[in-house]
Amino acid sequence: MRSPVRFARLEQWLEWQQAAHPRAIDLGLERVARVLARTGWRGFRQPVVTIGGTNGKGSCVALADSMLRAGGYRVGTFTSPHLVDYRERIRIDGEWISEASLVAAFERIADALGDDSLTFFEFNTLAALLVLETAAPDAVVLEVGLGGRLDAVNVVDADVAVIVSVGLDHMEYLGPDVESIGREKAGIFRAGRPAVCGMREPPRSVAEVARSLGSWLRLRGRDFDGTERPDGRWDYRDAHGVLEGLPPPALEGVVQVGNAATALAALRELSDRLPLSREAIELGLARVQLPGRFQRVPAAGGFEWVFDVAHNPDAADVLAANLARHHVRGRTLAVCGMLSDKDVPAVLASLKGSVHAWFAAATDGPRGLSDQDLAAHAARVGIAMTPSGTVPEAMQAAGRAAQAGDRVVVFGSFHTVGPALSCV
């Protein structure tokens, strides 16, 4: 019989979980479902929205959460990864859960392992499900980790499933092209339930999976849409009606109206259980917060920090568009830190014309990339990038080079932006 696993502190649990399974990523639902059943988890009675996609997931979770809370609902959310503190991943009404709640959930999961083992993310997912079951919020919003069909979050049957976008990322796990990746992401759809897609022209595989499962596919541009107006406000439409002149979401960036429309489309599919007034929608849009997504912070030297977790080519294109949309009178400098399993040359190429000076930062962990190796990748696409040490050291170097009117963009990974935010 396996000895009971017990640790007093959260850090000890997290360190143990890193080595508890032979592989860091091991997609599949069988082990997760077995362990979850042995914990005695009974499932959610309240409405569940599951949000997947290559980019935009975090924004859509934040927008849905903010609008629901503005409507007076108590909301539980699960997101990943975190930027600064692991407890960011599970929230009740926007507040991190306590360390004691997490430790209790981990003990319950460890006691239910039997002959199975779980990855770090799978432990995280099951802990979220147990904590949210105990908290009993009015609504649950879950973010998919990787892919969809075989991601641990998909052990839950969503009342509404959302795919925000489909792009090239994690191709070693999800397939070599957007059709393959779209098929994996659409695996979160359920028969006889709404499936919301935030793309105007998604891969054909998304619609094919919806048809095969009997899901009710709602496409942006066909079944719902958000249209920006010259005055900065925007109009929303779907089968339930039109909402004209909505305020822009408080999240900055060229994609955020589309993300807001996608989140709103999902919530309006639940209007019989979670009705939202226009006032709640407007208040939620105005109040939404999400660090690390084109987050702008003034610096003491008269320049500006911009933090963005963009780490794949599509996200880098959006970051480039956001930089072009928000002009500065000075230069744009960049602190870049990326993981070794990302398409580094494609990301850098997307931003090559947007940045005047580059500083390479090393990222930690088994997938980390040294500043020297990152600079070598940059050289291959014609970018002169200065190896600058750790993220804090690279920020110091860029800060010394920046002048009043400049901006310094810190991007490339959660593993870059998280340590950066701890420095400001």
N, C-alpha and C positions, 0 to 999 in steps of 0.2 A: 504494500500500500504506500502511495506517495505521502511523504511527510507534509504536514500543513505548512504553507508559506506565510510568514508573518514578518512585516517590517513596521517600525513605528513611524517612519517619516516618508513623505511622498517621494523625496529624492531617491531613497533606497529602493522603493518599488519601481521607479522609472529605470534605474540602472539595471535592476534584475530583469525587467521586461525586454531590455535591449538584447539580451542574450538568451531569452527563454525559448526561442524558436530557431531552427537551423537557418532560416532565410529571413532577411529583413522584409521582403515583399513576397507573399505567397497567396496569390489570389484564389478564391474559392469560398463557398459558403458552408460546406459540410461541417468542418470543425467548429466554425463559429455558431452554427445552428445547434449543434450537439451541446456545446458548453452553455449556450444561452438557455436552452431547455432545462439543463440540470440546475441552473440558478433559481428556477422557479418564476422567471419573468413571465408576466401574464399578457404583455402587449399593451398597446395604447388604445384607450377608448376615445380619446380626443382626436381631432383632425391632425393628420401628419402631411407635411409638404416635404418632399425630398428633392434637393436641388443638385444637379450634376452639370458637367460641361468642362471644357478645357480652360476657359477663362470666364471671369464674371460671376463665379459661384458665390464667392464671399460677399460681393456687392449685393447680389440678389437676396442672400440670407439676411444681410443687414437691413435692406429695404423692406422685406416682408416683415421682419421682426419689428421694425420701427413703426410701420403702419398698423400692425395688429396691436401693439402696445398703446399707440395713440388712440385706438378704438376702445381701450379699456380692458383688453384681454391680457392675461398672464401668459407669457410665452417662454418656452424652453428651446434653446438652440444648441446645436452641436456643429462645430467647425474645426478645420485643421488646415495646415499646421498652426502653431501659435507663433507670435512674434517675440514676446518677452517672457511670458510666464505660461506654463502648461495649463494652468487653470482657466486661461482665456477660452479654451476649447469648449467648455460646457458652461452655459449661462442660464440663469433664471431671471427673467425681466432685466436683462442687460448686466446683471451682476455675476461675477465669477462665483462658482460654487466653492465651498470650503474644502480645505485639505482633508478634514476629518471625513467629509462625505465621500471624497475620492478614495481614501484609504479603506473605508468600509466597503465600497463597491469592489475594489481590487481584492480584498479578502474573500468576498463572496464569489468572485470569478475564480480565484485560485482554488477555492474549495470545490468548485464544480469542474475542474479541468479533467479529472479522471486520467485517461491515457492520452489525452490530447494536449497540444501546446498551441499557443497563439502568438502572432506577431505583435510588435509594439502597437501598431495601429488597431489591430483587432481588440487588444485589451482596452484601448482608448474608446473604441466604439461601444463595446459591451458595457463599460463603465458609464458611458453617457446614457445608454438605454435604461440601466438600472437606476441611476440618479434621477433621470427625468420621470420614470415611472413613480418613484417615491414622491417627487415634488408635485406631481399631478397638475401641470399647467393647463390652461385652456386650449393651447395649440402647441404643436411641436414642429420645428423646422430643422431638418437634418441636411448637412452638406456631404455629398459623396467625396470619398478620398481620391481614389484612382479608378478611372473607367466608370463602371456602373454595374454591369451584369454580375460580376464576381466580386465586387467590393463589399466589405463587411456591412456597410450601411444598408445594402439591399436585402438583408435578412428581414427588414421591416417592409410591410406592404403599405406604400404611400397612398393617401387619398388623392393627392395630386403630385405628379412627377414632372420635373422641369429639367430640360436641357438648355442651358444658356447659350452655349456655343460649342462648335466642334473644330478642333485644329490639330496640328501635328505636335504631339508631346507624348511622352511615355510610349513610344512606338515599339519598344522591345517587349512590352506587355500587351498592348492593345491592337497592334497591327501596323502595316507599313503605309497606310493611306487613310484619308478621311472617311472613306466608305467603311473600312474595317473599324475605325475608331468610333464612328457614329453608331455602328451596330452594337458595339460594346456599351456605349453610353445609354442607348435606348433600352437596354436591359432592365432599367429601373421602372419602365412602364408596366401598368397592370391592366388586366382585362376589365372592360366596362368602367374605366376611370379616366379622368382627363389627363392628357399628356401635353404639356406646354413646351413649345420650342421657340427660343428667342432669336432664331435665324430666319431671315427672309428666304434664303435659298439653302436649306440644309442638305447634307448628303442624302441621296435617295434611300440609303439604308435606314434612316430614321423613320421615314414613312412606311417602309416595308415592315419594319419590326412592329410599328403601331398597328398596321393592318393584321399582321399574323397573330398578335396578342389580343386583338379586339379592343385596343385603347382608343379613346376619343382624342385625336390629335388636334391641337390648336396651334396654328402657325402664325408667327408674327408677319404682318403684311397681308395676310389672308383673313385670319379670324380675329386678330387684334393688332393694334399698332399704337405707337407713340410718335407724334410729329412735332418737332420743335418749331416755334414761332419766332419772328424777328425780334420780339420784345423780350426773349429769353424764357418765356413760359412755354407750355406744351399742351397739346391736345391728345386725349386718349380715347380710343374707340374699341368696342367689342360687341358681341351679340347682346349684351346687357344694356348697351347704350353708349352715350358719348359724354365725356367729361372735358369741357373746354377750359383752357387757361389755367392749367395746373402749375404750381410753382416748380422751378427746377429742383431736382434732388440736391441736397447739400453736399453730396459726393461730387467732386470735380472730375471732369473728363468728358471726352467726346462720346463715350459709349454709355454714359450713365442714364440718359433718358430711355434708351433701349432697354437697359437693365431694369429701370423702374417700371416700364411698361410690361416687361416679362413677369416681374414679381407681382404686379397688380393683376395681371391676367390670371395667375395662379390663385390669388386670394379671392378673386371674383368667382372662380369656380366653386368656392366654398361659401358663397354668400348666404345659403340657406342655414348654415351652421355658425358662420362667423361674419355676420353682416357688418359692413364698414360704411360709415357716412363719408360724404365728401370732406367734411371738416377733419375727420380722422386721417384720411388719405393725405390731405395737404399738410397736416401737422407732422405726420410720419415722414413725409418727404423733406420737410424743413429741419427735422431733428436728427436724421440719420447720421451716424458716424461710423467710420471704418478706417483705422490707421493703415498706412502703407499703400494706399491706392491714390496716386498723385497727390500725396499729402504735402502741403506747402507750409514751411515753418520759417519765420524770419530769423536771421542770424545777427549777432552783435556787430559784425563788421559791415553791415549795410547790404549784404548779399542775402540770398534766399536758399534754404535747403528744400529739395523736393525728394520725397521718399516714395518709391514705387517697387512693388515686388515682381514686376514683369520679368519672366524667365523663359519665355518661348517666343518664336518669331511673331505670332499673331499679337501677343501682348506687347512686344517691342514696337510693332507698327502702331499700336494704339498710343503707346508712350510718346513716340515720335510725333504723332498727330496732336497730342495734348501739348507738347512743347511748342509746336508751331502755332497752336491756337492761343497760348499764353505767352505773349512776347515779353522780353526783357530788354532793357537798353544796353546791357553789357553782354558778356559771353556766357556760354553754357559749359560748365565743367562736369565731368562725370566720375563718380566712384563706382566701379563695377566689381561685383563678386558673384561668381556663378558656381554651380555644381558640375562635376565632371561628366555626368550623364545627360547634359542638356546640349542642344544644338548651338554651341557657343558662336561659331562663325556667322550663322544666320541671324542670331539676335544682334550681334555687333554690327552686321551689315545694315540692318534696319535703322540703326541709330547713327551710322557713320556721318551722315550729313547734318546731324542735329547738334553735335558736340565739338567744342573747340580744343579741349584738353582732357586727357584720360588718365585715371589713376586706378591701377589694379589692386584689388583687395583679396586676400586669401579667405577661403571659407573652411569651416571646421567640419569634422565628421568623416565617416568612411567614404562619402561621395564628394567630399570637398575638393576644391581645385586651388592650387597654390597661386600666389600672385605672379610668380615667374611663368608658370604654365599658361595662365590666362593671358599674360602679355604676349606669349609666343603665338597663341591662337589669334590674338588681335593683329599681330604682324602679318599673318597670312591673308587677312582681308584688307591690308593697307592702312591699319590704324596703329599709330605710335602710342603705346600705353606704358606708363611708368609703373613698374612693380613697387608697391608702397606698403607692404606688410599686412598687418591685420586690418580689419574694418576700421577700428578707431584710429589706427595709425594712418590709413589712407584718407580718412576724413580730416585729420589734422593737416596732412600734406595739401589736400585740396583747399582747405580753409585758409592756409597761408597764401596760396596762389590766388584765391578769389579776391576781387575788388568790389567796392560798392557798385551796385547795379547788376552784378553777375548773379548766377544761380549755380548751385552744385546739386546735380541729380545723383542720388544714391539708389542703385537698382541692381537687379539680377537674380535675387533669391530672397525667400523669407530668412535664410541664414545670413543674409547681408543686411537687410532692412531692420530685422530684430535687434541685432547688436548696435546698429546705427541709432535707432530710436532711444536706446539706453544712454546715448552720449549727449543728447540734446535736452 
